[in-house]
Amino acid sequence: MRENSSLYYSDYTKETFDKAYRDYWNENTERKASFEYTRTIQQQHSLQLEYTDTFKEKHNLSAMVGGEYFENQYLQYKGTADGAPFDQIPTLNVSGRDNMWSYSYRQGYRIASGFARVTYDYERRYLFTAVARYDGISKLSDNRWGFFPGVSAGWNVHEEAFFKDSELAKVVSTVKPRISYGINGNVNGIGNYDVYGIYDKQTAYNGTTGILNTGVINSKLKWEKSKSFELGLDLGFLDNRYNLILDYYNRTTSDLLTNVNLPGYTGFDSFKTNLGSLRNTGFEVEGNLSLIRNPKGFNWDFSFNASLVHNKIIKLPYNGNENNRQGGTQVFDPKTQQVIWVGGYQEGHTMGDIYAYKQVKILSDWNEVNTMAGNYIDMIAGLYGPNVSDADKKKYGLTKPIEPGDVLWADLDGNHKIDQLDRVKVGNIYPKWTGGFSTTLSYKNVSLYGRFDFALGHTILNMVAMRSLGQSVGFKNIIKEGLKTWTEENTNTDLPKSYYDDSTNKKNIYRDTKGSDITSVNDRSSRFYEKGDYLALRELTLNWKLPVNWISKVGMTNASVYITGQNLFYITGYSGSSPEAPLTYPGVDAGRYPTPRTVLVGASVSF
């Protein structure tokens, strides 16, 4: 039997007071004051009972049953005021009462769990495991409890007599096929009190503050569940000097926790519910290789891992649209010569595809304007070619001519009009492959360790370059690439002529109506979408373990000195500061603090 308990208590107080001061122009006597008190209490308790036995020297059985309780309570008080008559007393009570503001907040949640596990093997050959959890959480109401079972089985083929006696056993040390199925639960998308609705105060009327419901009550919310099926194979070669692990998985997540938008007449913006399902399938490979073994000399170890993933939307709530589509846009498909819906969320489709206007080239001179864009109408920017009639200019609201230095856009449907149908797929925001590798080289007491990781197959919108070259407000710093923009002396380029505020002018860079909106990854110029493939050196450590006969003289049992570098460089074709997929606005590099390179020199000693 094993029992564990932990208690976390945090008490935080913060007071601020701004004394009166004079800046270059004015005297500031607001004397802003604030007070904040925060208390967090968190406790966790678990109890486990375990049983292990062997029957008839062949049957090995292990069982475990247990329970767990977790509770988090949070309390906060805040107050602000200003208008104190002097600096000597910085407390809120001497400030002007008309400017006082106070606030208090209390919340918490609890989780109770029961769990069990049984493992069995027969002579270490046939392996079986069954697990189960029963979790309840206070964040839910009618469906507070969830049951999450799992089973797995494996076969150690290398323990079979027929394998041990074979020639293959001289090379292959481990052969273990595996299969597993399990269900996991998730409630991370649910607030502590979402199921009860959200209430908020409104402006006081006749001296009384009103309270109203600002969030829809949904007591039917339940656990989001992921059902995973996995097939695996473990292989070892030459006394397990070389190990390979292969896995295929199929994971379907149902009852997705989602915010559904509501029409304005309901009085609510959205409500949280369970709907839809998503499937992720993929392949993972992991290897651990001891390439060179020499206890008294040179050694080389190498390990790697890689993962390929593909997502597909399985089910969405019925809404009358084809594939129950939510969002998305229409484009012309040259293959079928039809207008199709893409993007958004659609049953049977993947997530994360990006669509943009394809830049064919920069019109270098008037000859190219006349021959390539003479009849073109740019509906996005309101531009017209030299041969467009005055009637069409008036009909479509065209205000500016297409000139040398402007972009020639792909006209997919061949109607001489560049509009939203003329967008093409330029990539996907999610990497297809992710992984890494590490290596350790050692010679006697000196070792060198390196760790790399990589991502392949994702696309990034370089919004930093767009903002600079597009001059969204007309006075941003211009990146070095701006020297390559079209001029009468530089006509062979892939960057258009520079205009003041491109987003309201020719829209050669920004396109569409979103301007510098950093949340939008679609509908831009294909010129600014780049491959995000990278290989990153995450860590490089050189370690020297001092000889024992040196350190024993001063009472040490172990000592080493080392130098470590982290995030040292990327190998990438991406022109921005970092090729890693952004988290805040997926697929958009809107400018961020670069990952710092660090170098650490240190020593480790034991006595």
Buried (B, 14 or more C-beta within 10 A) or exposed (E): EEEEEEEEEEEEEEEEBBEEEEEEEEEEBBBBBBBBBBBBBBBBBBBBEEEEEEEEEEEBEBBBBBBBBBBBBBBBBBBBBBBBEEEEEBEBEBBEEEBBEEEEEEEBBBBBBBBBBBBBBEEEBBBEBBBBBBBBBBBBBEBBBBEBEBBBBBBBBBBBEEBEEEEEBEEBBBBBBBEBBBBBBBBEBBBBBBBBBBEEEEEEEEEEEEEEEBBBBBEEBBBBBBBBBBEBBBBBBEEBBBBBBBBBBBBBBBBBBBEEEEEEEEEBEEBBBBBBBBBBBBBBBBBBBBEBEEEEEEBBBBBBBBBBBEBBBBBBEEEEBEBBBBEBBEBBBEEEEEEBBBBBBBBEBEBBBBBBBBBBEBBBEEEBBBEBBBBBBBBBBBBBBBEBEEEBBEEBEBEBBBBBBBBBBBBBBEEBBBBBBBBBBBBBBBBBBBBBBBBBBBEBEEBEBBBBBBBBBBBBBBBBBBBBBBBBEEEBEEBEEBEEBBEEEBBEBEBBBBBEBBBEBBBBBBBBEBBBBBEBBBBBBBBBBBBBBBBBBBBBBBBBBBEEEEBEEEEBEEBBBBEBBBBBEBEBEBBBBBBBBBEEBBBBBBBBEEBEEEEEEEEEBEE
